[in-house]
């Protein structure tokens, strides 16, 4: 065996050891890296959780609450909010020239009146100071309910009976006066029966749902 062969063999042995050592270093580095990542993973999770909570604390989800003054102008565009309607019947007696000689000069009729009364709240009367927010609660002062319509149904209203004296022609305006009196009586009867209270309650109920849909969780109506 010559010197060249011996040198070649030694070189191969050295290269083999170098390759094995390099592979060992690679495996060791990989193990250390994986171990380090596993050790740091809980810390990263904690860091992410802290970052999330900090973001929620310093940048909370915004709550959108409209300006009450703006809402007033939106509501007032509804104008008259009709919230209650009554249909009623009244018997009206209208007469003229009554007395001992009524059979000669008298005029009397019975009028059956069918009518309706509509009540509600006139939102045009809302003012900026009628809505305000305090401690997250929306306070509302509505205008008082009122009668919007009191009218007769001409298709259902009629003269039931009429008696005219022998020497008298029928009073021209008697039926007209009976109709006017019927409208007043129907309105009075509706008010006595509580139509205004009902209209106010229905208006508050309707507007309460409207305000909640706009983002106000608590709504209180005040007088």
Rosetta blueprint (number, residue, H / E / L):
1 X L
2 X L
3 X H
4 X H
5 X H
6 X H
7 X H
8 X H
9 X H
10 X H
11 X H
12 X H
13 X H
14 X H
15 X H
16 X H
17 X H
18 X H
19 X H
20 X H
21 X H
22 X H
23 X H
24 X H
25 X H
26 X H
27 X H
28 X H
29 X H
30 X H
31 X H
32 X H
33 X H
34 X H
35 X H
36 X H
37 X H
38 X H
39 X H
40 X H
41 X H
42 X H
43 X H
44 X H
45 X H
46 X H
47 X H
48 X H
49 X H
50 X H
51 X H
52 X H
53 X H
54 X H
55 X H
56 X H
57 X H
58 X H
59 X L
60 X L
61 X L
62 X L
63 X L
64 X L
65 X L
66 X L
67 X L
68 X H
69 X H
70 X H
71 X H
72 X H
73 X H
74 X H
75 X H
76 X H
77 X L
78 X L
79 X L
80 X E
81 X E
82 X E
83 X E
84 X E
85 X E
86 X E
87 X E
88 X E
89 X E
90 X E
91 X E
92 X E
93 X E
94 X E
95 X E
96 X E
97 X L
98 X L
99 X L
100 X L
101 X L
102 X H
103 X H
104 X H
105 X H
106 X L
107 X E
108 X E
109 X E
110 X E
111 X E
112 X E
113 X E
114 X E
115 X E
116 X E
117 X E
118 X E
119 X E
120 X E
121 X E
122 X E
123 X H
124 X H
125 X H
126 X L
127 X L
128 X H
129 X H
130 X H
131 X E
132 X E
133 X E
134 X E
135 X L
136 X L
137 X E
138 X E
139 X E
140 X E
141 X L
142 X L
143 X L
144 X L
145 X L
146 X E
147 X E
148 X E
149 X E
150 X E
151 X E
152 X E
153 X L
154 X L
155 X L
156 X L
157 X L
158 X E
159 X E
160 X E
161 X E
162 X E
163 X E
164 X E
165 X L
166 X L
167 X L
168 X L
169 X L
170 X L
171 X L
172 X L
173 X L
174 X H
175 X H
176 X H
177 X H
178 X H
179 X H
180 X H
181 X H
182 X H
183 X H
184 X H
185 X H
186 X H
187 X H
188 X H
189 X H
190 X H
191 X H
192 X H
193 X L
194 X L
195 X H
196 X H
197 X H
198 X H
199 X H
200 X H
201 X H
202 X H
203 X H
204 X H
205 X H
206 X H
207 X H
208 X H
209 X H
210 X H
211 X H
212 X H
213 X H
214 X L
215 X L
216 X L
217 X L
218 X E
219 X E
220 X E
221 X E
222 X L
223 X L
